[in-house]
């Protein structure tokens, strides 16, 4: 399955260039769940750096991912890498 999200054509631009992402995506080598989790962790970190408390940040993220429960997002953002 190929990653298709017009809102974020390369959601991991902080890790790989647009050309590399496009090539990997073209060949179906992008793990959508991992990309989603990376985006969630990055957004959470940005919100925390802007002095938003953790529960408010998670609730904001839940609005974009309503199929994820609060605890699931909490596990994603606090996951040890």
N, C-alpha and C positions, 0 to 999 in steps of 0.2 A: 504494500500500500504506500502510495506516495504522499508526502506532506503537502497539503494544500490549504493555505490560510492567507487570503489576500491582504489581511490586516497586517500580518507579519511575514513578508516574503522570505526573510532570512532571520529567524528569531535567535540564532546563535552567532550573530555577526561579531560578537566579542570573542568568539573562539575560532571561526573559520571565515574566509572571504566569501562573498556572494557567489563567485564562480565555482568555488569548491563545493559550497552548499548545493548549488544548482546541479552540479555533476553527480554528487552523491544521491540527491533526491531523484534525479532522472533514472538512476539505476536501482532505486528502491532501497537504498542503504541507510536511510534516516529512521531512527527509532522514535516514533512520534511521542511515546510516553516519556522517554528520556528528555526530549526537547521540551515538552510541556513542563516537566519537573524543573528543568533548568530555568525556564522562563519564570516559573512560580518562585523559585529560590531567589532569583535576581530581583524580581519586583518586591518581594518581602524585605530583602536586604536594603533596597532603596528606600522603602517606606520607613524601616527602622532607623536608617541614617537621617531621615527627616523628622525624627522624634515622634513617630506614631507608635503607640503601644502594640504589642504583638497580637492581641485579640482583635483589635480594630483592623490591623493590616490583614489578618486572615479573613475577616468578614468582607473586606473589600475584594480580596482575591476570589472569595466564594461567589461573588456576583458574576465574575467572568467564567467561573467553572461550577455552575450550580449542581452538577452531577457529583461533585466531590463533597464529602462531609467535612466538617470543621476539623475533626481529628485526623482525617487523611491529609489535609493540607498541613496541619501541624507536624505530622510525621515527615512530610516531604521537606519542609523548611528546616527542620532540626535534624535531618538525616546526616549521619556522620559519613563523610566522603572517604 
